[in-house]
Amino acid sequence: MQSIVNQLGSSVLSVLALVSFSGCGSDGPAIEARPQTITFGAAPALALNDCETVVATASSGLPVSYSSTTPSVCSVGSVTGVVAAISVGTCVIAANQSGNTTYAPAPQATQSLPVVFDSGQTITFGAAPTLSLGGTATVTAVASSGLAVSYSSATPSVCSVDSRTGQLTGLTEGTCIVAGDQAGDVNYSAAPQATVSIAVAAAPEITIPDPPGGVAATLGSAPNTVRVSIGATNSGGSPITGYTVSSSPSGITAAGVASPIVVTCPSTCGGYAFFVTASNAMGVSAPSVATDVLTSYDVVETFLEPDTQPRNSIFVGGFTFDSTTATVSNLHGILSESMTGNQVAYPNDNMTWLSLNHQLSSVEQPSLGGFLVTTFLLPTTNTLWTGTGGDGWEPGSGEGLYYGFPGGNPGNAYARIFVNTMDPAAPLTQGQLDKLAYADCTPGGMMGGTCMTGTTVAGYGVIGTMSGYPTSQTITKE
């Protein structure tokens, strides 16, 4: 019995010895798990394509690591905190500290940085115009941001100026000083004020006014109206007492004392050009050059894409409509690629967008009351396969294959809109809607040799290659 006890005691002692032996007698580090927090410094201003540094510190004094939670907007060095702006939007930087044997991991902290196009802007005036006593002229200033400049007269006794158009009127002899301002927006800070000086001088002799210059006409806000603006008129040394607007062909007239002058047409303003004469105490000027009625419009059209929801193919653009000649020019814009981007719908998407800036087709549709106008990515219409005949781009043709199939793909794309010649902003009829179309044969629009297209059976005999078809078009006057 004693021997058994002795044996057990020896075993127990051996086990205890093994348990107590760890790392040459060490019990290992103790983990205290003290709390810590992270605090960001002041957020730097971040402009597109610029780099700035964010600074975050942990209360523990341990180093912080950085990451971007908005990688499409910005990237950041994990150690340096140097942030690179990739696109306009809100950049969110996260800071983390994982802790050690003394400190527990810190709660994540974030800092938001708006990424703007530019942090500053400047204003530049064009050449100073000639301004006669009692006459008019126009100053032009451009902000580097592209935002509209507002004008004011720093010498109101010498000259007045329209805050929006920059049209001047000479009131007395002297130096007219015009200021240009731009208050900025979410992407730009306010610009430093710029000025330009213009001499206002009396004519050596008083004569009738010169023909008005800078005459422009656009369709008015009310139906069957035209808004005629006058850019500059040499007064002949005697103040301008009024303007008369007349049409060509004749039949429409209107009078006013200042630009712009709104003309009302008897039924339609289509087919008319307009010219202006100016009057002073000496008489009436010769007429200005007749000008066509040119109006700028914005357009948005949507093609439903069942296979890429919630993303659709969207064309956003603009064009100029000449009411005098009933023609459309300068159709341009951007076309979304619905197979790109994340699961977010327009306008908050991050789809790839193609720039379509080549209007190469305008086809009158008398039965529909307007024109089908098409703009392309490349300066050529070559878009779709010609293996079954056709012109290489007509919507619904080419079996949806790219131009030159199976050889090299030029990678063209287009969008087609409908413009109602009586009223471009009028809602579309179903027949007009059915004639809208697009095709995308760039890498982001390809499925093997097949391009993404959007058409209707009613309009072109076939639906789009991914069952895409037009659902809406909205045109609004700028």
C-alpha positions in Angstrom: 0.0 0.0 0.0 2.8 2.4 0.9 4.4 1.8 -2.4 1.2 2.7 -4.3 0.9 5.9 -2.3 4.5 6.7 -3.0 3.9 6.0 -6.7 0.8 8.3 -6.8 2.6 11.0 -4.9 5.4 10.8 -7.4 3.0 11.1 -10.3 1.2 14.0 -8.8 4.4 15.9 -8.2 5.5 15.2 -11.8 2.2 16.7 -13.1 2.4 19.7 -10.9 6.0 20.2 -12.0 4.9 20.1 -15.7 2.0 22.5 -15.1 4.2 25.0 -13.2 6.9 24.9 -16.0 6.0 27.4 -18.7 8.5 29.5 -20.7 11.3 28.9 -18.4 9.4 29.9 -15.3 7.4 32.9 -16.9 3.6 33.2 -16.5 3.2 35.3 -19.8 2.2 38.9 -20.2 -0.9 40.2 -18.4 -3.6 41.8 -20.7 -5.0 44.9 -19.0 -7.4 46.0 -21.8 -7.4 49.7 -20.9 -9.9 51.7 -23.1 -8.7 54.1 -25.7 -10.3 56.5 -28.2 -9.4 58.0 -31.6 -9.7 61.7 -32.4 -9.3 63.3 -35.9 -7.8 66.7 -36.4 -9.4 69.4 -38.5 -10.6 68.1 -41.9 -8.6 69.5 -44.8 -10.2 70.9 -48.0 -10.0 68.3 -50.7 -10.2 69.1 -54.4 -10.6 66.7 -57.3 -7.2 65.0 -58.2 -5.5 66.6 -55.2 -3.9 65.0 -52.2 -4.2 66.1 -48.6 -3.3 64.6 -45.2 -5.7 63.6 -42.4 -4.4 63.2 -38.9 -6.0 61.0 -36.3 -4.5 60.3 -32.8 -5.2 57.6 -30.3 -5.5 58.5 -26.7 -3.1 55.6 -26.0 -0.4 57.1 -28.1 -0.3 54.0 -30.3 -0.1 54.4 -34.1 -3.4 54.7 -36.0 -4.1 53.0 -39.3 -6.3 54.6 -42.0 -8.7 53.2 -44.7 -11.2 54.6 -47.1 -14.8 53.5 -46.8 -15.6 55.3 -50.1 -13.0 53.9 -52.5 -14.7 55.2 -55.6 -14.3 58.7 -54.2 -10.9 58.6 -52.5 -8.0 56.4 -51.4 -5.7 56.8 -48.4 -2.3 55.7 -47.2 -2.9 53.3 -44.3 0.1 54.6 -42.4 0.6 58.1 -43.8 -3.0 59.3 -43.9 -2.4 60.9 -47.3 -5.8 61.1 -49.1 -6.1 61.1 -52.9 -9.3 62.5 -54.3 -10.6 60.3 -57.2 -14.0 61.6 -57.9 -16.4 64.4 -56.7 -18.5 63.3 -53.7 -18.0 62.7 -50.0 -14.8 60.9 -49.0 -15.1 59.0 -45.7 -11.8 58.0 -44.0 -11.8 55.5 -41.1 -9.2 55.3 -38.4 -8.5 52.2 -36.3 -6.2 51.2 -33.5 -6.1 47.5 -32.8 -4.7 47.7 -29.2 -1.9 45.8 -27.5 -1.4 44.0 -24.1 -2.2 47.3 -22.3 -5.0 48.8 -24.4 -8.1 47.3 -25.9 -8.9 48.0 -29.6 -10.3 51.5 -30.0 -13.8 52.2 -31.5 -13.4 53.1 -35.1 -13.5 56.9 -35.8 -14.4 58.4 -39.2 -13.9 61.8 -40.9 -15.9 63.0 -43.9 -14.2 65.2 -46.6 -16.3 66.7 -49.4 -14.4 66.3 -52.7 -15.0 69.4 -54.8 -13.9 70.2 -58.4 -11.7 73.0 -57.2 -11.3 75.0 -54.0 -11.0 78.3 -55.7 -11.9 80.1 -58.9 -11.0 83.3 -60.8 -12.9 85.7 -63.0 -11.5 87.0 -66.3 -13.1 89.9 -68.3 -13.0 89.9 -72.1 -11.9 93.0 -74.1 -13.6 96.2 -73.0 -16.3 97.2 -75.5 -16.9 100.6 -77.0 -19.6 102.5 -75.1 -21.1 105.8 -76.4 -23.0 108.3 -74.3 -26.6 107.1 -74.3 -25.6 103.9 -76.1 -25.4 100.3 -75.0 -22.7 97.6 -75.1 -22.1 94.3 -73.4 -19.3 93.2 -71.1 -18.4 89.5 -70.8 -16.7 87.8 -67.9 -15.9 84.1 -67.5 -15.3 82.3 -64.2 -12.7 79.5 -64.3 -15.4 77.3 -62.6 -17.8 77.7 -65.5 -20.4 79.2 -63.1 -22.3 82.3 -64.1 -20.8 85.7 -63.3 -23.0 88.5 -61.9 -22.3 92.1 -62.9 -22.6 95.5 -61.0 -21.6 99.1 -61.8 -19.0 100.6 -59.5 -19.7 103.9 -61.1 -23.6 104.1 -61.2 -23.6 107.8 -62.2 -21.6 107.0 -65.4 -23.1 103.7 -66.4 -25.6 101.0 -65.5 -25.3 97.3 -66.1 -27.7 94.4 -66.2 -26.5 92.0 -63.4 -27.3 88.9 -65.5 -26.4 89.8 -69.1 -23.7 92.4 -68.6 -25.5 94.9 -70.9 -24.2 98.4 -70.3 -25.9 101.8 -70.8 -23.7 104.9 -70.9 -25.3 107.6 -68.7 -22.7 110.4 -68.6 -19.2 111.0 -70.0 -16.4 109.4 -67.8 -15.0 106.1 -66.9 -17.4 103.2 -66.4 -16.2 100.6 -64.0 -18.0 97.2 -64.0 -17.4 94.6 -61.3 -17.8 90.8 -61.8 -18.6 88.5 -58.9 -19.1 84.7 -58.5 -20.4 83.6 -55.1 -19.4 79.9 -55.5 -21.3 76.8 -54.8 -20.8 73.4 -53.1 -17.8 72.8 -55.4 -16.2 76.2 -55.5 -15.4 79.0 -53.1 -16.3 82.6 -54.0 -14.1 84.2 -56.6 -12.1 87.4 -55.9 -14.0 90.3 -57.5 -12.7 91.4 -60.9 -13.3 94.7 -62.7 -13.0 96.3 -66.1 -12.9 99.9 -67.1 -14.8 101.3 -70.2 -14.6 104.9 -71.4 -18.0 106.6 -72.0 -17.5 109.3 -74.6 -19.8 111.7 -76.5 -19.9 111.4 -80.2 -18.2 114.3 -82.1 -21.5 115.0 -83.8 -25.0 113.8 -83.1 -26.4 111.3 -85.6 -29.0 108.6 -85.8 -28.0 105.4 -84.0 -25.9 102.7 -85.7 -27.8 99.4 -86.4 -28.1 97.4 -83.2 -25.5 94.7 -82.7 -25.5 91.4 -80.9 -29.1 90.7 -81.6 -30.3 87.3 -80.5 -33.7 85.6 -80.4 -35.0 82.6 -78.5 -38.4 81.1 -77.9 -40.2 82.8 -75.0 -41.6 81.2 -71.9 -45.2 81.8 -73.0 -46.6 80.0 -76.1 -46.1 81.7 -79.5 -43.6 84.3 -78.1 -40.0 85.2 -79.0 -37.6 86.9 -76.6 -35.3 89.3 -78.6 -32.2 90.7 -76.9 -29.9 93.5 -78.1 -26.2 93.4 -77.3 -24.8 96.8 -78.3 -26.0 100.0 -79.9 -24.0 103.1 -80.7 -26.4 105.9 -79.8 -25.0 108.4 -82.2 -24.4 110.8 -79.3 -28.1 111.1 -78.4 -29.7 108.7 -75.9 -31.6 105.7 -77.3 -35.3 106.3 -76.9 -36.6 102.9 -78.0 -36.2 99.8 -80.1 -38.5 98.2 -82.7 -38.4 94.5 -83.5 -39.7 93.3 -86.9 -40.0 89.9 -88.4 -38.8 88.5 -91.7 -41.1 87.6 -93.5 -43.0 90.7 -92.4 -46.1 90.8 -90.3 -44.9 90.8 -86.7 -43.6 93.9 -84.8 -43.0 94.9 -81.2 -41.5 97.9 -79.5 -39.6 98.5 -76.2 -37.3 100.8 -74.5 -34.8 98.2 -73.3 -33.5 94.8 -74.0 -34.9 92.1 -74.1 -38.2 92.7 -76.0 -40.8 90.0 -76.1 -42.6 89.5 -79.4 -46.0 87.8 -79.7 -46.7 85.8 -82.8 -50.2 85.5 -84.2 -50.3 81.7 -84.3 -46.8 80.3 -84.5 -43.3 81.8 -84.4 -41.9 79.1 -86.6 -40.4 80.2 -89.9 -39.7 83.8 -88.8 -36.4 85.6 -88.3 -36.2 89.0 -86.5 -34.3 92.2 -86.8 -34.1 95.4 -84.7 -34.0 99.2 -85.3 -33.0 101.8 -82.7 -34.4 105.3 -82.3 -33.0 108.6 -80.8 -33.9 112.2 -81.1 -32.3 112.3 -84.6 -34.3 109.4 -86.1 -34.3 105.7 -86.7 -31.3 103.5 -87.3 -30.8 101.1 -90.2 -32.0 97.5 -89.3 -29.8 95.0 -87.7 -28.9 91.8 -89.4 -31.9 89.4 -89.2 -31.4 86.6 -86.7 -32.9 83.1 -86.5 -34.7 82.1 -83.4 -32.2 79.7 -81.7 -33.3 78.0 -78.4 -31.3 75.6 -76.3 -33.0 72.6 -74.8 -32.0 69.9 -72.3 -33.1 66.3 -72.9 -33.3 63.1 -70.8 -34.4 59.8 -72.2 -34.7 56.5 -70.4 -34.5 52.9 -71.7 -35.7 50.2 -69.4 -33.1 47.4 -68.9 -34.8 44.4 -67.3 -31.6 42.5 -66.8 -29.6 45.2 -65.1 -32.1 46.7 -62.6 -32.1 49.1 -60.9 -29.8 50.5 -63.5 -31.2 51.6 -66.9 -29.6 53.1 -70.0 -30.0 56.9 -69.7 -29.1 59.6 -72.2 -28.7 63.1 -70.7 -27.9 65.9 -73.2 -28.8 69.1 -74.9 -29.3 70.5 -78.4 -30.2 73.8 -80.2 -33.4 74.2 -82.1 -33.7 76.7 -84.9 -37.4 77.7 -85.1 -36.7 79.8 -88.2 -35.5 76.9 -90.3 -37.0 74.1 -88.3 -33.6 72.3 -87.8 -31.8 70.7 -84.9 -28.1 71.1 -84.3 -25.4 70.3 -81.7 -27.1 67.3 -80.1 -24.6 66.1 -77.5 -24.7 64.4 -74.1 -23.7 61.3 -72.1 -25.1 57.7 -72.3 -24.9 55.4 -69.3 -23.7 51.8 -69.5 -26.1 49.9 -67.3 -23.9 46.8 -67.1 -21.4 48.8 -65.2 -21.6 50.3 -61.6 -23.1 49.0 -58.4 -26.8 48.4 -57.5 -27.8 52.0 -57.4 -30.1 53.7 -59.9 -29.6 57.0 -61.8 -29.0 59.8 -60.7 -27.0 58.4 -57.7 -25.3 55.7 -59.8 -21.7 55.1 -60.5 -22.2 53.7 -63.9 -19.7 54.4 -66.7 -20.9 57.2 -69.0 -20.0 57.7 -72.7 -19.7 61.1 -74.2 -21.7 61.4 -77.4 -20.8 64.6 -79.1 -21.1 64.0 -82.9 -24.6 64.7 -84.3 -24.4 62.9 -87.6 -28.0 62.3 -88.5 -31.3 64.3 -88.5 -34.2 62.7 -90.3 -37.5 64.4 -90.8 -40.6 62.4 -89.8 -43.5 64.3 -91.4 -46.1 61.7 -90.2 -44.8 62.2 -86.6 -44.4 65.9 -86.7 -40.7 66.3 -86.1 -37.2 64.9 -86.5 -35.3 61.9 -85.3 -31.8 63.2 -84.3 -28.9 61.0 -83.5 -25.5 61.7 -81.9 -22.5 59.4 -81.9 -19.5 58.6 -79.7 -17.1 58.5 -82.7 -17.1 60.9 -85.7 -18.6 58.1 -87.9 -21.9 56.3 -88.0 -20.2 52.9 -88.3 -21.8 51.1 -85.3 -23.7 47.9 -86.2 -22.9 44.9 -88.5 -23.6 45.2 -92.2 -23.5 41.4 -92.9 -27.2 41.5 -93.7 -27.1 44.8 -95.5 -28.0 48.2 -94.1 -26.1 51.4 -93.4 -24.1 50.2 -90.4 -26.1 51.9 -87.7 -29.9 52.1 -88.3 -31.6 51.0 -85.1 -32.8 47.4 -85.2 -30.3 46.4 -87.9 -27.2 44.2 -87.9 -28.7 41.6 -85.5 -27.1 43.7 -82.7 -23.6 42.7 -83.7 -20.8 45.3 -83.9 -19.7 46.9 -87.1 -17.0 44.8 -88.9 -18.0 41.6 -87.0 -16.1 39.2 -86.6 -13.1 41.5 -87.2 -12.1 44.5 -85.2 -14.7 46.5 -83.4 -14.5 50.3 -83.8 -16.4 50.7 -80.5 -19.0 53.2 -81.5 -22.2 54.1 -79.7 -25.2 56.4 -80.3 -28.4 57.8 -78.9 -31.5 58.9 -80.9 -34.1 61.5 -79.7 -37.3 62.9 -81.2 -37.8 66.6 -81.5 -41.3 68.0 -82.1 -40.9 71.0 -84.5 -44.0 72.7 -83.3 -43.1 72.4 -79.6 -39.8 70.6 -78.7 -40.9 70.4 -75.0 -44.3 68.7 -75.8 -44.8 65.2 -74.3 -44.2 62.4 -76.8 -47.0 60.4 -78.3 -46.6 56.6 -78.2 -45.6 56.6 -81.9 -42.8 59.2 -81.3 -41.6 57.3 -78.2 -41.4 54.0 -80.2 -38.8 55.6 -82.5 -36.2 56.4 -79.7 -33.2 54.2 -79.8 -29.6 53.7 -78.6 -26.7 51.3 -79.3 -23.5 50.7 -77.3 -20.7 48.7 -78.9 -18.0 49.9 -76.6 -16.3 47.4 -74.2 -18.8 48.3 -71.4 -21.7 47.5 -73.6 -20.6 44.2 -75.2 -21.8 40.7 -74.6 -19.4 38.7 -76.8 -19.9 40.2 -80.3 -23.3 41.6 -79.4 -23.8 45.3 -78.6 -26.3 46.6 -76.0 -29.2 48.2 -77.8 -32.6 49.7 -77.0 -35.5 49.6 -79.5 -39.2 48.7 -79.7 -40.9 46.2 -82.0 -43.4 48.9 -83.0 -40.6 51.3 -84.0 -38.0 49.0 -85.5 -39.3 45.5 -85.6 -37.2 44.2 -82.8 -36.7 44.8 -79.1 -33.2 45.6 -77.7 -30.6 42.9 -77.4 -31.1 42.7 -73.6 -34.8 43.4 -73.9 -34.2 47.1 -73.4 -36.7 49.6 -74.8 -37.5 53.3 -74.5 -39.9 54.4 -71.8 -39.6 58.1 -71.6 -38.1 61.3 -73.0 -38.3 64.7 -71.4 -37.2 67.9 -73.1 -37.0 71.2 -71.2 -36.0 74.7 -72.3 -32.7 75.9 -70.7 
